[in-house]
Amino acid sequence: MTAASADPASRLDRAWNIVAAALPATPLVASPALGDGLRLKLETFQPTGSFKVRGALAALSEAGTSHGVVTASTGNHALGVAYAAHRLGIPATVVVPASASPAKLATLRRFPATVIVHGDSYEQAEQHARSLASNGLRYLSASSPRTHRRGCSTSGPARTATAISRAESVRRYRSGDGGSRGVTQRVRHGSVIGRASPPDWRGRLVVRAYGRAGSR
């Protein structure tokens, strides 16, 4: 490994390049109803409806596995992995609990991934997925490895210097640690001020910023 490839900034830039080449930019729009200077990063515009696809693309692109990947999820991470694996030509197996959203399960089955419904909880689904990984498949967690978090970080504002000149603070809906950790890596001029947000902010990155708005 070269010094450049080991540099955290270089790794973040690599994740950015992978995601930018595969996914369309998501809009950053003003929201006066929520507060003066607040802008919403609409990750619901992603092809899977969530920022999780960013992390899956980065992680699978870095891994370069051809033997297949397996994961467990209740919805958004599963969709991200199924989309990324299909795009990269990697066989994917996704284990979801019976309690998963019927709508997300129906969307998941539109991808060529193998979908297994197992157990009544995420913990049971995860245990089964990890048992499949012991048979040669690579297990991809929703909050690790670091390549996944770096991919999720591309939804953050600091890399979009042309869109926001200076972020004062960021509030993120917490559906899991991967997104919060990833965004935190990108915030340079402000801070992540919430690990939970009202339900109507689901799927949005909320930025209090100076400067002009844009997207990425």
ZAMARGU-4260 file (C-alpha; in steps of 0.2 Angstrom, whole numbers, plus 5000, padded with zeros to 4 digits):
<rodrens>
0) 5000/5000/5000 | 5007/5017/4995 | 5007/5032/5007 | 4995/5041/4996 | 4982/5026/4996
5) 4984/5025/5015 | 4980/5044/5017 | 4963/5046/5024 | 4959/5061/5013 | 4964/5050/4997
10) 4953/5036/5003 | 4938/5048/5005 | 4942/5055/4988 | 4942/5038/4980 | 4925/5034/4988
15) 4919/5051/4981 | 4925/5046/4963 | 4917/5029/4964 | 4900/5036/4969 | 4900/5051/4958
20) 4904/5040/4943 | 4889/5028/4947 | 4875/5039/4954 | 4866/5055/4949 | 4868/5071/4960
25) 4855/5073/4973 | 4847/5091/4975 | 4851/5102/4990 | 4836/5113/4992 | 4832/5127/5004
30) 4818/5124/5017 | 4812/5140/5025 | 4798/5130/5034 | 4811/5121/5045 | 4822/5136/5048
35) 4832/5151/5041 | 4847/5145/5032 | 4842/5126/5032 | 4844/5116/5016 | 4839/5098/5013
40) 4850/5085/5004 | 4837/5074/4996 | 4844/5057/4997 | 4827/5050/4993 | 4831/5054/4975
45) 4844/5040/4974 | 4839/5025/4964 | 4836/5015/4979 | 4828/5029/4989 | 4842/5031/5002
50) 4860/5036/5004 | 4864/5018/5009 | 4868/5014/4991 | 4883/5026/4992 | 4891/5015/5005
55) 4887/4999/4996 | 4895/5005/4979 | 4911/5011/4988 | 4913/4995/4998 | 4909/4983/4984
60) 4920/4992/4972 | 4935/4992/4984 | 4933/4974/4988 | 4932/4968/4970 | 4925/4951/4975
65) 4919/4939/4962 | 4913/4925/4974 | 4898/4935/4980 | 4892/4945/4995 | 4879/4942/5008
70) 4871/4955/5020 | 4857/4957/5032 | 4845/4971/5032 | 4828/4977/5036 | 4827/4987/5020
75) 4838/5002/5014 | 4855/4993/5016 | 4848/4978/5007 | 4842/4988/4992 | 4859/4997/4991
80) 4869/4981/4991 | 4857/4973/4978 | 4859/4989/4967 | 4878/4990/4969 | 4881/4971/4966
85) 4870/4971/4950 | 4879/4986/4943 | 4896/4978/4947 | 4891/4961/4941 | 4894/4953/4959
90) 4882/4939/4965 | 4873/4945/4980 | 4862/4937/4994 | 4852/4947/5005 | 4844/4941/5021
95) 4829/4951/5028 | 4818/4947/5043 | 4799/4943/5041 | 4796/4960/5049 | 4804/4970/5034
100) 4793/4982/5025 | 4783/4973/5012 | 4786/4988/5000 | 4805/4987/5002 | 4804/4968/5000
105) 4794/4970/4984 | 4807/4982/4977 | 4822/4971/4983 | 4815/4957/4973 | 4816/4967/4957
110) 4835/4965/4958 | 4844/4949/4953 | 4850/4946/4970 | 4845/4931/4980 | 4833/4936/4993
115) 4830/4925/5009 | 4817/4929/5022 | 4823/4922/5039 | 4818/4925/5057 | 4807/4938/5064
120) 4820/4951/5069 | 4836/4959/5062 | 4847/4950/5074 | 4840/4933/5068 | 4842/4938/5049
125) 4860/4944/5053 | 4865/4928/5062 | 4859/4918/5046 | 4868/4929/5034 | 4884/4927/5044
130) 4882/4909/5044 | 4881/4910/5025 | 4897/4920/5024 | 4906/4906/5033 | 4903/4896/5017
135) 4914/4908/5006 | 4903/4923/5004 | 4909/4940/5010 | 4898/4948/5023 | 4895/4966/5021
140) 4888/4975/5037 | 4878/4991/5036 | 4890/5000/5047 | 4907/4993/5042 | 4919/4991/5034
145) 4927/5008/5033 | 4925/5008/5014 | 4906/5007/5017 | 4907/5022/5029 | 4918/5032/5017
150) 4905/5029/5003 | 4891/5035/5015 | 4901/5051/5018 | 4899/5057/5000 | 4882/5062/5005
155) 4890/5075/5017 | 4892/5093/5013 | 4911/5096/5015 | 4915/5088/4999 | 4903/5099/4990
160) 4913/5114/4991 | 4906/5121/4975 | 4888/5119/4982 | 4891/5125/5000 | 4905/5137/5004
165) 4904/5134/5023 | 4893/5122/5033 | 4889/5128/5050 | 4880/5112/5056 | 4873/5096/5050
170) 4858/5087/5057 | 4856/5069/5051 | 4842/5056/5053 | 4849/5041/5062 | 4844/5025/5054
175) 4861/5017/5058 | 4878/5022/5063 | 4886/5020/5045 | 4878/5036/5039 | 4881/5046/5054
180) 4900/5041/5055 | 4902/5044/5037 | 4895/5061/5036 | 4905/5066/5052 | 4921/5062/5042
185) 4916/5075/5029 | 4911/5089/5040 | 4926/5101/5042 | 4918/5118/5046 | 4904/5113/5057
190) 4897/5098/5067 | 4884/5085/5066 | 4872/5091/5078 | 4859/5077/5079 | 4860/5058/5080
195) 4841/5058/5078 | 4828/5069/5069 | 4809/5070/5067 | 4802/5057/5056 | 4797/5069/5042
200) 4816/5072/5040 | 4819/5053/5036 | 4831/5051/5021 | 4836/5069/5021 | 4853/5077/5026
205) 4849/5094/5034 | 4862/5107/5032 | 4863/5125/5040 | 4875/5134/5029 | 4882/5150/5022
210) 4884/5153/5004 | 4875/5146/4988 | 4866/5130/4986 | 4870/5116/4974 | 4870/5097/4973
215) 4881/5082/4973
</rodrens>
